[in-house]
Amino acid sequence: MYEHGTPTVRWSSSDASPLPCDLIYIKIPKCASSTTGGVARRIAAKHNLSGVHEKGSAWRPEPVLWANHGKLAAKWSPLHALHQRAFLWTMVRQPVPRCLSAYYHFMESRHDAPNTAHAKVEYLRGCRDSVYSYTSPPKSAGLFTPHQLVRDVYSFVGLVERYEESIVLLASMLRVPLAHVLFLKAKVSTEGGAHDGLGIAFVPHPPLDEEPPSVQDEAWSASFNASNRNDYELYHAANAELERRWAANRAVLDANLRTFRSMLMRAKELCGNWTSEDCYWNDNGCGVECLDSHFTE
C-alpha cells in the first residue's frame, strides 16, 4: 500500500480489503495491457471506484482507478497527492517477445513498416530497458534497482507469461472473489482477424523460433542482453516474488487457479462474442453484462 509522503508502496496482509483503496495500474504497452486494463476496471466497477469508464482520470474522487498508458514517473506527483492508500501494480513481460510484439503492433500494423529480418533486427537493437524505464519513479525520487521496484515500490508485479497465476494472486492479495478478476482477452495479436481499440487490424506474428535466423541471433545476443539487463532483472525479480507469495499459500492458490481456469473456459464459451458496446472502456473489460449474468460472487 502506498503510504502518503513516502516513496514506497505496500499491501499489508492485515488490511482486510475488499478495497476501497485507490487502484493504480501502470499499463505497459505490449504487456497484455488491454486485457489487464479490463481486469483493473472490473475490480474497480465491483467496488465503486471512480474512473471505471474513463480514458483518463483527474484522480478524484477517491477511491479512484487509474488504468491507462503512462510511465510511473509521470504519475508520481499525483500519486503523492492521494489521500487514501493506493495499490500500485503492473504486468511485465520477457524483453524479446515484448519488443517484437511492439514492432508488429506499432511499426508494421500501424505504420506499414516492412516485415523483413533487417527491420526487426534494427528494432531489437533499439530496445533498451524500456519496461524498467516505464515502471521507475522519477530520478528526483532516487534510483531504484529492479529488485527494489518489485519489493519496495509496487504492491504487485505480475507476469504475462504466467498471466492466470498472476491474476489469481492479485485477487488473493486484494481479497476479492475470482469473479471480480474474470476476463475475456481484449485481443490476441498472434492470431489473424483481430483489431485493436482503434480498429486497426493486427499483423499475425510468429513465435521467436520461427523468426529468421538473424532475428533469433540478435534476440539471443550478448548485446541485446546487456541493453536490457534491467528489464531482465525486473522480470526475474517479479517471477521470484510471485513464487515466494505462491509458496506461502500454495494449497489455496493452487485450488483457486484450477477454479479460475475452469471459469475462464466457461466465460469464453458463454461470452466470447462480445461487442464494443459491452466494455467498460474502449476494448478494456468487455463482455460485462454476459459475465455478470453467468458468474456470481
C-alpha positions as CSV (number, residue, x, y, z in Angstrom):
1,M,0.0,0.0,0.0
2,Y,1.2,3.4,-0.8
3,E,1.8,5.5,2.3
4,H,1.4,9.2,1.8
5,G,4.7,11.0,2.0
6,T,7.0,8.1,1.3
7,P,8.2,6.6,-2.0
8,T,7.2,3.0,-1.1
9,V,4.1,1.1,-1.8
10,R,3.0,-1.8,0.4
11,W,-0.1,-4.0,0.7
12,S,-0.3,-5.1,4.3
13,S,-1.6,-8.6,4.9
14,S,-3.5,-7.2,7.9
15,D,-5.6,-5.0,5.6
16,A,-9.0,-6.6,5.1
17,S,-10.0,-5.3,1.7
18,P,-12.1,-5.7,-0.4
19,L,-10.8,-2.3,-1.3
20,P,-11.7,0.6,-1.0
21,C,-8.3,2.0,-1.8
22,D,-7.0,3.7,-4.8
23,L,-6.1,1.2,-7.6
24,I,-3.3,2.4,-9.8
25,Y,-2.3,0.1,-12.7
26,I,0.8,1.1,-14.7
27,K,-0.3,0.0,-18.2
28,I,2.8,-1.0,-20.1
29,P,2.4,-1.3,-23.9
30,K,2.5,-4.9,-25.2
31,C,2.3,-6.5,-21.8
32,A,-1.3,-7.8,-22.1
33,S,-2.2,-4.2,-21.2
34,S,-5.7,-4.0,-22.7
35,T,-6.8,-7.3,-21.1
36,T,-5.2,-6.3,-17.8
37,G,-6.7,-2.8,-18.0
38,G,-10.1,-4.6,-18.2
39,V,-9.3,-6.6,-15.1
40,A,-8.5,-3.4,-13.3
41,R,-11.7,-1.8,-14.4
42,R,-13.7,-4.8,-13.4
43,I,-12.3,-4.7,-9.9
44,A,-13.0,-1.0,-9.7
45,A,-16.5,-1.4,-11.0
46,K,-17.3,-4.1,-8.5
47,H,-16.1,-1.9,-5.6
48,N,-17.4,1.5,-6.6
49,L,-14.2,3.2,-7.5
50,S,-14.4,6.3,-9.8
51,G,-12.7,6.3,-13.2
52,V,-14.0,3.0,-14.4
53,H,-15.4,4.3,-17.7
54,E,-12.8,7.0,-18.4
55,K,-9.9,7.2,-20.7
56,G,-8.1,9.3,-18.1
57,S,-8.8,10.5,-14.6
58,A,-8.4,13.6,-12.5
59,W,-7.5,11.2,-9.7
60,R,-10.7,12.3,-7.9
61,P,-12.9,11.5,-6.2
62,E,-11.2,8.8,-4.2
63,P,-11.2,5.9,-4.1
64,V,-10.1,6.1,-7.7
65,L,-8.9,3.9,-10.5
66,W,-6.1,4.7,-12.9
67,A,-5.7,2.1,-15.7
68,N,-4.2,3.9,-18.6
69,H,-0.9,4.0,-20.5
70,G,1.7,6.3,-18.9
71,K,5.0,6.0,-17.1
72,L,5.1,5.8,-13.3
73,A,7.4,8.9,-13.3
74,A,4.5,11.0,-14.9
75,K,2.1,9.7,-12.2
76,W,4.5,10.2,-9.2
77,S,3.2,13.7,-8.2
78,P,-0.5,12.8,-8.4
79,L,0.2,9.6,-6.6
80,H,1.8,11.5,-3.8
81,A,-1.3,13.8,-3.7
82,L,-3.7,10.9,-3.0
83,H,-5.3,10.9,0.4
84,Q,-6.1,7.2,0.6
85,R,-3.8,4.3,0.4
86,A,-3.1,3.0,-3.1
87,F,-2.5,-0.4,-4.5
88,L,0.1,0.1,-7.2
89,W,0.6,-2.7,-9.7
90,T,1.7,-3.7,-13.2
91,M,2.4,-6.6,-15.5
92,V,5.8,-7.3,-17.1
93,R,6.9,-9.5,-20.0
94,Q,10.1,-11.1,-21.3
95,P,12.0,-8.5,-23.2
96,V,12.3,-10.3,-26.6
97,P,8.7,-11.1,-27.2
98,R,7.6,-7.8,-25.8
99,C,9.9,-5.9,-28.2
100,L,9.0,-8.0,-31.2
101,S,5.3,-7.6,-30.4
102,A,5.8,-3.8,-30.3
103,Y,7.4,-3.9,-33.7
104,Y,4.5,-5.8,-35.3
105,H,1.9,-3.7,-33.5
106,F,3.3,-0.2,-33.7
107,M,5.6,-0.4,-36.7
108,E,4.2,-2.9,-39.2
109,S,0.5,-2.8,-38.3
110,R,0.1,1.0,-37.8
111,H,3.0,2.4,-39.9
112,D,3.4,-0.2,-42.7
113,A,7.0,-1.0,-41.7
114,P,8.4,-3.9,-43.7
115,N,8.2,-7.4,-42.3
116,T,11.9,-8.1,-43.0
117,A,14.6,-9.6,-40.9
118,H,16.7,-6.5,-41.2
119,A,13.9,-4.2,-40.0
120,K,13.2,-6.4,-37.0
121,V,16.9,-6.8,-36.1
122,E,17.3,-3.0,-36.1
123,Y,14.2,-2.6,-34.0
124,L,15.5,-5.1,-31.5
125,R,18.7,-3.1,-31.3
126,G,16.7,-0.1,-30.3
127,C,15.0,-1.9,-27.3
128,R,16.9,-0.7,-24.2
129,D,15.4,-1.4,-20.8
130,S,12.1,0.2,-21.9
131,V,10.0,-1.6,-19.2
132,Y,12.4,-0.7,-16.4
133,S,12.2,2.9,-17.6
134,Y,8.4,2.8,-17.8
135,T,8.0,1.4,-14.3
136,S,10.6,3.6,-12.5
137,P,9.9,6.6,-10.3
138,P,11.3,9.9,-11.5
139,K,15.0,10.4,-11.0
140,S,14.3,13.1,-8.4
141,A,12.8,10.3,-6.2
142,G,16.1,8.3,-6.3
143,L,17.4,5.4,-8.3
144,F,15.6,2.1,-7.7
145,T,17.0,-1.3,-8.7
146,P,14.7,-3.7,-10.4
147,H,14.5,-5.7,-7.2
148,Q,13.6,-2.6,-5.2
149,L,10.8,-1.8,-7.7
150,V,9.3,-5.2,-7.1
151,R,9.7,-5.4,-3.4
152,D,9.5,-1.7,-2.3
153,V,7.8,0.4,-4.9
154,Y,5.0,-1.8,-6.3
155,S,2.3,-3.6,-4.3
156,F,2.3,-6.3,-7.0
157,V,4.1,-7.1,-10.3
158,G,2.6,-9.9,-12.4
159,L,4.0,-11.7,-15.4
160,V,2.4,-12.0,-18.9
161,E,3.9,-15.5,-19.3
162,R,2.2,-16.5,-16.0
163,Y,-0.9,-14.5,-16.6
164,E,-3.6,-16.6,-15.0
165,E,-1.4,-17.3,-11.9
166,S,-0.7,-13.5,-11.6
167,I,-4.4,-12.7,-11.7
168,V,-5.3,-15.3,-9.2
169,L,-2.6,-14.0,-6.9
170,L,-3.9,-10.4,-7.4
171,A,-7.4,-11.5,-6.4
172,S,-5.9,-13.1,-3.3
173,M,-3.9,-10.1,-2.3
174,L,-6.9,-7.8,-2.8
175,R,-9.2,-10.4,-1.1
176,V,-11.8,-10.1,-3.9
177,P,-13.7,-13.0,-5.5
178,L,-12.4,-14.6,-8.6
179,A,-15.5,-13.4,-10.5
180,H,-14.2,-9.8,-9.9
181,V,-11.0,-10.5,-11.9
182,L,-12.6,-12.6,-14.6
183,F,-11.6,-11.5,-18.1
184,L,-12.1,-12.1,-21.8
185,K,-9.0,-11.4,-23.8
186,A,-9.1,-8.0,-25.4
187,K,-7.1,-9.1,-28.4
188,V,-4.7,-11.8,-29.5
189,S,-2.1,-10.3,-31.7
190,T,-0.6,-13.6,-32.7
191,E,-3.9,-14.5,-34.5
192,G,-5.3,-13.1,-37.7
193,G,-8.5,-11.1,-37.9
194,A,-8.1,-9.3,-34.6
195,H,-8.3,-5.5,-34.3
196,D,-7.1,-3.0,-31.7
197,G,-9.1,-0.4,-30.0
198,L,-8.7,1.9,-32.9
199,G,-10.0,-0.7,-35.4
200,I,-6.6,-1.3,-36.9
201,A,-6.0,-5.0,-37.9
202,F,-3.2,-6.8,-36.2
203,V,-0.4,-8.4,-38.2
204,P,-0.1,-12.0,-37.1
205,H,3.4,-12.7,-35.9
206,P,5.3,-16.0,-35.3
207,P,7.0,-17.2,-32.1
208,L,10.7,-16.4,-31.9
209,D,11.8,-19.9,-33.0
210,E,10.0,-19.3,-36.3
211,E,11.6,-15.9,-37.0
212,P,14.5,-15.6,-39.4
213,P,17.9,-16.8,-38.1
214,S,19.3,-13.2,-37.9
215,V,16.4,-12.1,-35.7
216,Q,16.9,-15.1,-33.4
217,D,20.6,-14.4,-33.3
218,E,20.0,-10.8,-32.3
219,A,17.4,-11.8,-29.7
220,W,19.9,-14.1,-28.0
221,S,22.9,-11.9,-28.5
222,A,25.1,-10.6,-25.6
223,S,24.5,-7.0,-26.8
224,F,20.7,-7.4,-26.5
225,N,21.1,-9.0,-23.1
226,A,23.3,-6.1,-22.0
227,S,21.0,-3.4,-23.4
228,N,18.1,-5.0,-21.5
229,R,19.8,-6.0,-18.3
230,N,17.4,-4.1,-16.1
231,D,14.4,-5.4,-17.9
232,Y,15.6,-9.0,-17.4
233,E,16.4,-8.4,-13.8
234,L,12.9,-6.8,-13.3
235,Y,11.3,-9.8,-14.9
236,H,13.2,-12.3,-12.8
237,A,12.6,-10.4,-9.6
238,A,8.9,-10.3,-10.3
239,N,8.9,-14.1,-11.0
240,A,10.8,-14.8,-7.8
241,E,8.3,-12.7,-5.8
242,L,5.4,-14.5,-7.4
243,E,7.0,-17.8,-6.4
244,R,7.5,-16.6,-2.9
245,R,4.0,-15.4,-2.4
246,W,2.5,-18.5,-4.0
247,A,4.6,-20.8,-1.8
248,A,3.3,-19.1,1.3
249,N,-0.3,-20.1,0.4
250,R,0.2,-22.9,-2.1
251,A,-2.7,-25.2,-1.4
252,V,-5.3,-22.4,-1.5
253,L,-3.8,-20.7,-4.6
254,D,-3.5,-24.0,-6.5
255,A,-7.1,-24.7,-5.8
256,N,-8.1,-21.1,-6.8
257,L,-6.1,-21.4,-10.0
258,R,-7.9,-24.6,-11.0
259,T,-11.3,-22.9,-10.3
260,F,-10.3,-19.8,-12.2
261,R,-9.2,-21.7,-15.3
262,S,-12.5,-23.5,-15.3
263,M,-14.3,-20.2,-15.1
264,L,-12.2,-18.8,-17.9
265,M,-13.1,-21.7,-20.2
266,R,-16.8,-21.2,-19.4
267,A,-16.6,-17.5,-19.9
268,K,-15.0,-17.8,-23.3
269,E,-17.8,-20.3,-24.3
270,L,-20.6,-18.2,-23.0
271,C,-19.4,-14.6,-23.5
272,G,-16.7,-14.8,-26.2
273,N,-18.7,-12.9,-28.8
274,W,-18.7,-9.6,-27.0
275,T,-19.2,-6.3,-28.8
276,S,-17.6,-3.0,-28.2
277,E,-20.8,-1.6,-26.7
278,D,-20.4,-4.1,-23.8
279,C,-17.0,-2.9,-22.5
280,Y,-16.0,-0.7,-19.5
281,W,-13.9,1.5,-21.8
282,N,-12.6,1.0,-25.4
283,D,-11.6,-2.7,-25.6
284,N,-10.8,-2.9,-21.9
285,G,-13.1,-5.1,-19.8
286,C,-15.5,-6.5,-22.4
287,G,-18.5,-8.9,-22.1
288,V,-19.5,-7.2,-18.9
289,E,-23.2,-8.0,-18.9
290,C,-22.7,-11.6,-20.0
291,L,-20.0,-12.2,-17.4
292,D,-22.2,-10.6,-14.7
293,S,-25.2,-12.7,-15.7
294,H,-23.3,-16.0,-15.5
295,F,-20.8,-15.6,-12.7
296,T,-21.9,-14.5,-9.3
297,E,-19.9,-13.5,-6.3
